[in-house]
């Protein structure tokens, strides 16, 4: 449908039309004075000199029409690119025919046409018209005379074409905005802003915005055009910068683009202060600078750093520039005016943003393909890792089985060893007991009983190890209480009042053995030597801990040590065992006997450090 409309060709009125203009610098001449002026006072008006710069003068245009042999009476005089001002039409006798004003609502326009269309009824073969044109902005009084039927067809086809154009633009904006919401890619949002600014700019240029959106606000129609074109260029620069990633690829061009963006923002602010003329000059300068800069950037990325995606940008801006150029060639009558040449800027802009949309799609697809390749590669790596881990797990499981077997075997051997040690110690105890019973010498019998109690201390420890199935440590409170119960039973005839306060803690085998033998010796010494002549014998044993530092106190209410007492074997054994614990000791013998031992130990073993003080 678009291709069909592009090449629609219209014939204009089969008339001869000559145009002349006169510039009224003082704005004082009336229509009658203009009619009286000689032909020599006018300048010939062609499409090549139909553009007037910013001027406060009134331009009078004299149009001479020769109908020749045509029978048509209804015609339409169309004027292109007249944005702001008034036009009054008079006949050759000075009679007012029609008035156009850009400050009237759209409903006041003839034919409901966004451009200037003046209806004419030409009954005479030769007709002279006078157009009084007043405007203070840059204007082009490019006129065309249509037969009304041809004009109506052009109007219909133009409306269809513009409807298709703006629908396509809207769909591109909507599609890429939805894509932005799903992808969260910032470049899609910038594209939407850029395309939206193009959309608004073309609404202004074609008059469709005034016709269908802000139709009751002609002042808005006059004031918004420049802002839309500034937005168009600023967002175009930002899109070019973001899409081509100039910050990382071409830092110098990136700085130039940033300068142009800041300059555009500055011009937008400035045009609210400057006159319409000055702001228009800045707008033309901004558009020219931006287009050249974006074209150079795209060209450099495409052909120098070989970025294939830059071709979309390069061709997009090329189509836009070609569209503008064809439009200029039409106005200077190098090209024939038809629907295609009338709307080459719109066609160029549509191809421009369509290529940009394709560029985004291509870029996003490449990213997705790269991401998919990365996912496949990562999945393969994970698969290989899983295979390696599985093999390692098999090795670990096999090693764990071997370790479990070895641990089980070691536990069994330790248990068996403890059983045999206990049994052997029991045999030794039995031998010592038999030997003691058959011994006639009291001194030897005492020594055998002491040895039996020492062996029992070790045997009790192994018995606990077998009961608890732990072969590295023992509950010290349970061990000492069991040991003391056995020894108390031996000295049952003394009727000793035994009190214990032993902390609950795990002791390594070596430390428990040493401590058990120490308690055994101190308890036996008290029972043998301390209570002669004592009616109510008492022994107190406490073991307390502060941060792995233990304090053992063995106290009785016996006679204490005499000054002449000699060090016996038990005392030597106790001192040797304290030395094995890396401990210190002290004793008191004022009121009974009190033996204090301080040492450090934890569940890993005896600390290989002596305490600071020795007593």
C-alpha positions in Angstrom: 0.0 0.0 0.0 2.8 2.4 0.9 4.7 1.6 -2.4 1.5 2.3 -4.4 1.1 5.7 -2.6 4.8 6.5 -3.1 4.4 6.6 -6.8 1.0 8.2 -7.1 1.3 11.1 -9.6 -1.1 14.0 -9.9 -1.6 16.4 -12.7 -2.1 20.0 -11.8 -4.5 22.5 -13.5 -3.9 22.8 -17.2 -3.4 26.5 -16.8 -0.6 29.0 -17.4 0.3 30.8 -14.2 2.7 33.7 -13.8 3.7 35.0 -10.4 5.2 38.3 -9.3 5.9 39.8 -5.9 6.3 43.3 -4.3 7.8 43.9 -0.9 5.9 46.5 1.2 8.7 47.5 3.6 6.5 50.0 5.6 3.3 47.9 5.6 1.2 50.8 4.5 0.0 50.0 1.0 -3.6 49.2 0.4 -5.0 46.7 -2.3 -6.0 49.6 -4.5 -2.5 51.1 -4.4 -1.0 47.7 -5.2 -3.4 47.3 -8.2 -2.2 50.6 -9.6 1.4 49.6 -9.6 3.1 49.0 -12.9 4.3 45.5 -13.9 7.8 46.8 -13.9 7.7 47.5 -10.2 7.2 43.8 -9.4 9.8 41.1 -9.3 9.2 37.8 -11.0 8.5 35.0 -8.5 9.7 31.5 -9.2 10.0 28.5 -7.0 13.7 29.1 -6.7 13.3 32.6 -5.1 10.0 31.9 -3.3 11.6 31.6 0.1 11.7 34.8 2.2 13.9 35.2 5.2 12.7 36.7 8.5 11.2 40.1 7.6 8.6 42.5 9.0 7.6 43.6 5.5 4.3 42.6 3.8 4.8 40.6 0.7 2.3 41.2 -2.1 2.0 38.4 -4.7 0.4 39.0 -8.1 -0.8 35.8 -9.8 -1.9 35.9 -13.5 -3.8 32.8 -14.6 -4.6 31.9 -18.2 -7.2 29.1 -18.5 -6.8 28.5 -22.2 -9.5 26.1 -23.4 -10.3 24.3 -20.0 -14.0 24.3 -19.0 -13.3 23.7 -15.3 -14.3 26.5 -12.9 -13.3 25.2 -9.4 -9.7 25.3 -8.5 -7.6 25.3 -5.4 -4.5 27.4 -4.7 -2.2 25.6 -2.4 0.8 27.2 -0.5 3.5 25.0 1.0 5.6 25.7 4.1 3.8 28.7 5.5 3.8 28.2 9.2 3.0 31.5 10.9 1.1 34.6 9.6 -1.9 35.8 7.6 -2.8 35.6 3.9 -5.6 37.6 2.3 -6.7 37.0 -1.3 -8.2 39.8 -3.6 -9.4 39.7 -7.2 -8.2 42.1 -9.9 -10.7 44.7 -8.8 -9.6 44.7 -5.2 -12.5 42.6 -4.0 -11.8 40.5 -0.9 -12.1 36.7 -1.7 -10.6 34.7 1.1 -8.5 35.0 4.3 -6.2 32.4 5.9 -4.6 32.8 9.4 -2.4 30.4 11.2 -3.8 31.7 14.5 -7.3 30.3 13.8 -8.5 26.9 15.1 -8.3 24.1 12.6 -12.1 24.0 12.2 -11.8 27.4 10.4 -9.5 26.0 7.7 -10.8 25.4 4.2 -11.2 21.8 3.2 -10.1 20.8 6.7 -6.6 20.6 5.2 -3.5 21.1 7.5 -1.8 23.2 4.8 -3.0 26.4 3.1 -5.7 25.6 0.6 -7.6 28.5 -0.9 -10.7 27.7 -3.0 -11.0 29.7 -6.3 -13.9 30.0 -8.8 -12.3 31.0 -12.1 -14.9 31.8 -14.7 -12.9 34.1 -16.9 -10.2 32.9 -19.3 -7.8 35.3 -17.7 -7.8 36.0 -14.0 -5.6 38.1 -11.8 -5.3 37.5 -8.0 -3.5 39.5 -5.3 -2.2 37.7 -2.2 -1.3 39.8 0.8 1.2 37.7 2.9 2.2 38.9 6.4 4.6 36.9 8.5 7.6 37.5 10.8 9.2 34.1 10.4 11.0 32.4 7.6 8.4 31.5 5.0 8.2 29.9 1.6 5.4 31.1 -0.7 5.6 28.1 -2.9 2.2 28.0 -4.7 0.5 25.4 -6.8 -2.8 25.6 -8.6 -4.9 22.4 -8.6 -8.0 21.4 -10.3 -10.4 20.7 -7.4 -10.9 17.0 -8.3 -7.2 16.4 -8.4 -6.8 18.3 -5.2 -9.5 16.2 -3.5 -7.8 13.0 -4.7 -4.5 14.2 -3.4 -6.1 15.2 -0.1 -7.5 11.7 0.3 -4.4 9.9 -0.7 -2.3 12.2 1.6 -4.5 11.4 4.5 -4.3 7.7 3.9 -0.5 7.8 3.4 -0.1 9.8 6.6 -2.4 7.5 8.5 -0.3 4.5 7.4 2.9 6.4 8.2 1.9 7.5 11.7 0.4 4.1 12.4 3.6 2.4 11.5 5.5 4.9 13.7 3.2 4.2 16.6 3.6 0.5 16.2 7.4 0.7 16.2 7.2 2.9 19.4 4.8 0.6 21.1 6.6 -2.6 20.2 10.0 -1.4 21.3 8.5 0.1 24.5 7.0 -3.3 25.4 10.4 -4.9 24.5 12.1 -2.5 26.9 9.7 -3.5 29.7 10.6 -7.1 29.3 14.3 -6.8 28.5 15.2 -3.8 30.7 17.8 -2.8 28.0 18.3 1.0 28.3 19.0 1.4 24.6 15.4 0.4 23.8 14.1 3.1 26.1 16.3 5.7 24.3 15.1 4.4 21.0 11.5 4.9 22.1 12.2 8.5 23.2 14.0 9.2 19.9 11.2 7.7 17.8 8.6 9.5 19.9 10.4 12.8 19.2 10.4 12.0 15.4 6.7 11.2 15.7 5.9 14.6 17.3 8.2 16.4 14.8 6.4 14.9 11.8 3.0 15.6 13.4 4.0 19.3 13.4 5.6 19.3 9.9 2.7 17.6 8.2 0.0 19.5 10.2 -1.6 16.3 11.3 -1.0 17.2 15.0 -2.9 20.5 14.4 -5.6 18.6 12.5 -6.3 15.8 15.0 -4.7 16.5 18.4 -4.3 20.2 19.3 -6.8 21.5 16.7 -8.3 24.1 19.1 -4.9 25.5 20.1 -3.2 27.2 17.1 -0.8 29.0 19.3 0.5 25.7 20.6 0.8 24.6 17.0 3.1 27.5 16.3 5.3 27.2 19.5 5.9 23.5 19.7 7.6 22.8 16.4 11.1 23.9 17.4 11.0 21.9 20.7 10.1 18.7 18.8 13.0 19.1 16.4 15.4 19.8 19.2 14.2 16.6 21.0 14.5 14.7 17.7 18.2 15.6 17.4 19.2 15.3 21.1 17.7 11.8 21.4 19.1 10.8 18.1 22.6 11.7 19.4 22.0 9.8 22.6 20.8 6.8 20.7 23.8 6.8 18.4 26.1 7.1 21.4 24.4 4.3 23.4 23.9 1.9 20.5 27.4 2.1 19.1 28.9 2.2 22.6 31.2 5.1 21.7 32.3 5.5 25.3 34.3 2.3 25.1 35.0 2.0 21.4 35.7 5.6 20.3 36.2 7.9 23.3 37.0 11.0 21.1 33.8 10.7 19.1 32.0 10.0 22.3 33.2 13.4 23.7 32.1 15.1 20.5 28.6 13.5 20.7 28.3 14.5 24.4 29.3 18.1 23.4 26.6 18.1 20.8 24.0 16.8 23.3 24.9 19.5 25.9 24.8 22.1 23.1 21.3 21.0 22.1 20.1 21.2 25.7 21.6 24.7 25.9 19.9 25.8 22.7 16.5 24.5 24.0 16.9 26.7 27.1 18.2 29.6 25.0 15.3 29.6 22.5 12.9 30.6 25.2 14.9 33.8 25.6 15.9 34.6 22.0 13.7 35.8 19.2 12.0 33.4 16.8 14.5 34.3 14.1 17.6 33.7 16.3 16.2 30.5 17.7 15.4 29.3 14.2 19.1 29.9 13.2 20.3 27.9 16.2 17.8 25.1 15.3 19.2 24.8 11.7 22.7 24.9 13.1 21.9 22.2 15.6 20.2 19.9 13.1 23.1 20.3 10.6 25.8 19.7 13.2 24.0 16.7 14.7 23.3 15.0 11.3 26.9 15.4 10.2 28.3 14.2 13.5 26.1 11.1 13.6 26.9 10.3 10.0 30.6 10.6 10.7 30.4 8.4 13.8 28.4 5.7 12.0 30.8 5.8 9.0 33.8 5.5 11.3 32.3 2.6 13.2 31.3 0.8 10.0 34.4 1.1 7.9 37.3 1.8 10.3 36.6 -0.4 13.4 34.5 -2.8 11.3 31.4 -2.8 13.5 28.7 -4.4 11.3 25.9 -3.1 13.4 26.9 0.5 12.5 25.7 -0.1 8.9 22.1 0.2 10.2 22.8 3.6 11.7 24.8 4.8 8.6 22.0 3.7 6.2 19.3 5.0 8.5 20.7 8.5 8.6 21.5 8.3 4.8 17.8 7.7 4.0 16.8 10.6 6.2 19.3 13.0 4.6 18.2 11.8 1.1 14.5 12.4 2.0 15.3 16.0 3.1 17.3 16.5 -0.1 14.5 15.3 -2.4 12.1 17.5 -0.6 14.3 20.5 -1.3 14.7 19.5 -5.0 10.9 19.3 -5.3 10.4 22.9 -3.9 12.9 24.3 -6.4 11.0 22.4 -9.2 13.9 20.1 -10.1 11.6 17.2 -9.3 7.9 16.9 -10.2 5.6 17.3 -7.2 3.6 14.2 -6.4 2.8 12.2 -3.3 6.2 10.6 -3.2 8.2 13.9 -3.5 5.8 15.7 -1.1 6.5 13.3 1.7 10.2 12.2 1.2 11.2 13.5 4.7 8.5 11.2 6.2 9.6 8.3 4.0 13.2 8.9 5.0 12.4 9.1 8.7 10.3 6.0 8.6 13.1 4.0 6.9 15.5 5.6 9.4 13.7 4.5 12.5 12.8 1.1 10.9 16.5 0.4 10.3 17.2 1.5 13.9 14.6 -0.9 15.1 16.1 -3.7 13.0 19.5 -2.7 14.4 18.2 -3.1 18.0 16.7 -6.4 17.2 19.9 -7.6 15.6 22.0 -6.4 18.5 19.7 -8.0 21.0 19.6 -11.3 19.1 23.4 -11.4 19.0 23.5 -10.8 22.8 20.9 -13.6 23.2 22.9 -16.0 21.0 26.1 -15.1 22.9 24.2 -15.7 26.1 22.8 -19.0 24.8 26.3 -20.1 23.8 27.6 -19.1 27.2 24.7 -21.1 28.8 25.5 -24.2 26.7 29.2 -23.8 27.5 28.4 -23.4 31.2 26.1 -26.4 31.1 28.9 -28.5 29.5 31.3 -27.2 32.1 28.8 -28.1 34.9 28.3 -31.5 33.3 32.1 -32.1 33.3 32.3 -30.8 36.8 29.5 -33.1 37.9 31.3 -36.0 36.3 34.6 -35.1 38.0 32.7 -34.7 41.3 31.0 -38.0 40.8 34.3 -39.7 40.3 35.8 -37.9 43.2 32.8 -38.9 45.3 33.2 -42.5 44.3 36.9 -42.3 45.4 35.9 -40.5 48.7 33.2 -43.1 49.3 35.7 -45.9 48.8 38.2 -44.2 51.0 35.5 -43.5 53.6 34.6 -47.2 53.5 38.3 -48.1 54.0 38.6 -45.5 56.8 35.4 -46.8 58.5 36.8 -50.3 58.3 40.1 -49.2 59.7 38.4 -47.1 62.4 36.2 -50.1 63.3 39.1 -52.4 63.3 41.1 -49.9 65.5 38.1 -49.6 67.8 37.9 -53.3 68.1 41.6 -53.6 68.7 41.5 -50.9 71.3 38.6 -52.5 73.0 40.3 -55.9 72.9 43.5 -54.3 74.1 41.6 -52.7 77.0 40.0 -56.0 77.8 43.3 -57.7 77.9 45.0 -54.9 79.9 42.1 -55.1 82.4 42.2 -58.9 82.6 46.0 -58.8 83.0 45.7 -56.2 85.7 43.1 -58.3 87.4 45.5 -61.2 87.3 48.2 -59.1 88.8 45.7 -57.9 91.5 44.9 -61.5 92.2 48.5 -62.4 92.5 49.2 -59.5 94.8 46.2 -60.3 96.9 47.3 -64.0 97.3 50.9 -63.0 97.9 49.7 -60.6 100.6 47.6 -63.2 102.4 50.4 -65.7 102.5 53.1 -63.2 103.5 54.2 -63.4 107.2 56.1 -60.2 107.3 53.9 -57.2 108.0 56.2 -54.7 106.2 56.1 -56.7 103.0 52.4 -57.2 103.3 51.9 -53.5 103.5 53.9 -52.9 100.4 52.0 -55.5 98.5 48.7 -53.9 99.5 49.9 -50.5 98.4 50.9 -52.0 95.1 47.6 -53.7 94.7 45.8 -50.4 95.2 47.9 -48.6 92.6 47.3 -51.4 90.1 43.6 -51.1 90.9 43.6 -47.4 90.1 44.8 -48.2 86.6 42.5 -51.2 86.3 39.5 -49.1 87.2 40.4 -46.6 84.4 40.4 -49.4 81.8 37.2 -50.7 83.1 35.5 -47.3 82.5 37.0 -47.2 79.0 35.4 -50.5 78.2 32.1 -49.5 79.7 31.8 -46.1 77.9 33.4 -47.4 74.6 35.6 -44.3 74.6 39.3 -45.0 74.3 40.7 -41.4 74.1 39.1 -39.8 77.2 37.2 -40.5 80.4 34.8 -38.7 82.7 37.1 -37.6 85.5 34.3 -37.3 88.1 33.0 -40.8 87.4 36.5 -42.3 87.4 37.7 -40.6 90.7 34.4 -41.5 92.5 34.6 -45.1 91.5 38.3 -45.2 92.5 37.5 -43.6 95.9 34.6 -46.0 96.5 37.0 -48.9 96.1 39.6 -47.5 98.4 37.0 -46.5 101.0 35.8 -50.1 101.1 39.3 -51.3 101.9 39.5 -48.9 104.9 35.9 -49.5 105.9 36.9 -50.3 109.5 37.9 -46.6 110.0 34.4 -45.4 109.2 35.7 -42.4 107.2 33.4 -39.6 106.3 34.3 -38.9 102.7 33.0 -35.8 100.9 33.7 -35.1 97.2 33.2 -32.1 94.9 34.6 -33.1 91.5 33.9 -31.1 88.3 32.4 -33.0 85.4 35.0 -32.9 82.6 36.6 -35.1 80.0 40.2 -36.0 80.7 42.7 -37.7 78.3 43.8 -41.1 79.3 47.3 -40.0 80.3 46.1 -37.1 82.4 43.4 -39.2 84.1 45.9 -41.9 84.9 48.3 -39.5 86.6 45.5 -37.7 88.5 43.9 -41.1 89.6 47.2 -42.3 91.0 47.7 -39.0 92.8 44.3 -39.2 94.4 44.8 -42.8 95.2 48.2 -42.1 97.0 46.8 -39.1 99.0 43.7 -40.9 100.1 45.7 -44.0 101.2 48.3 -41.9 103.0 45.5 -40.1 105.0 43.8 -43.5 105.8 47.1 -45.1 106.9 48.8 -42.3 108.9 46.4 -39.4 109.7 43.6 -40.9 111.9 45.4 -42.6 114.9 43.5 -41.4 117.9 40.9 -39.5 115.8 37.3 -40.3 116.6 35.6 -38.9 113.6 37.9 -39.2 110.6 37.0 -37.0 107.6 38.5 -36.6 104.1 37.4 -33.9 101.6 38.4 -34.1 98.0 37.6 -31.4 95.4 38.5 -30.8 91.8 37.5 -27.4 90.4 38.2 -25.8 87.0 38.6 -22.3 85.7 39.3 -22.0 82.0 41.0 -25.4 81.7 43.1 -24.7 84.8 42.3 -27.3 87.5 42.8 -27.2 91.2 42.8 -30.5 93.2 42.5 -30.2 97.0 42.8 -33.3 99.3 42.1 -32.4 102.9 41.7 -34.5 106.1 41.2 -33.7 109.8 44.0 -36.0 110.9 47.1 -35.4 113.0 49.0 -33.7 110.1 52.7 -34.1 109.4 55.3 -34.1 112.2 58.5 -32.1 111.9 60.5 -35.3 111.9 58.5 -37.1 109.3 60.5 -38.5 106.4 59.5 -38.5 102.8 58.2 -42.0 101.9 57.7 -43.7 98.6 54.1 -42.4 98.2 55.3 -38.8 98.5 57.9 -39.4 95.9 55.3 -41.0 93.6 53.0 -38.0 94.1 55.7 -35.5 93.2 56.7 -37.5 90.1 53.1 -37.6 88.9 52.7 -33.8 89.5 55.8 -33.2 87.5 54.2 -35.4 84.7 51.1 -33.1 84.8 53.4 -30.0 84.6 51.6 -28.8 87.8 52.5 -27.1 91.0 51.6 -28.2 94.6 51.4 -26.9 98.1 50.6 -28.5 101.5 49.4 -27.4 104.9 49.7 -29.3 108.1 48.5 -26.8 110.8 45.0 -28.2 111.5 44.9 -31.6 109.8 46.5 -32.1 106.4 45.7 -30.2 103.1 47.4 -31.0 99.8 46.7 -28.6 96.8 47.8 -29.3 93.2 47.2 -26.9 90.3 47.7 -28.0 86.7 46.5 -27.3 83.1 44.9 -29.9 80.9 42.2 -30.2 78.2 40.6 -33.0 76.2 43.6 -33.0 73.8 46.2 -33.6 76.5 48.4 -32.2 79.2 49.6 -28.6 78.5 53.3 -28.5 77.8 53.8 -25.4 79.8 54.6 -25.0 83.5 52.7 -22.6 85.7 54.4 -19.4 86.6 54.7 -20.1 90.4 55.9 -23.2 92.2 54.9 -23.9 95.8 
